[in-house]
Amino acid sequence: MSHGQQEPQAEPRTREVKVVAIGNSIGIRLPKELLDKYGWGDRLVLEEFDEGIALRGKETHRLSWEETSRAMAAESEDWSDFDVALADGLE
C-alpha cells in the first residue's frame, strides 16, 4: 500500500436493536453477548460523526505515575519554565 493510502476498513456487521422508552428519553437494548464481547459495563461513550454514531467502552484505565512520567518524557515539551520550582526548598 503506498504512502498516504488508508487500509480498507472491514465491512460493518449489522444488528437490529430495539428502541425502548426510558422516562422522557429513549434507549436502545444491546444484546448481553455484545456487552460481554467488548467488555462493556454500565457506561459507554457515544461518539457522533457526520456519517453516524459509534459506541465504545468507557476507559477506566489510568496511567501509573511511572507511565505518566514516561509519556511526559517522550513529549517534546519545554518544561524549563518550571525550573524555578527546583529551588523551592522541597526535596
Long-range contacts (C-beta under 8 A, 24 or more apart in sequence): none
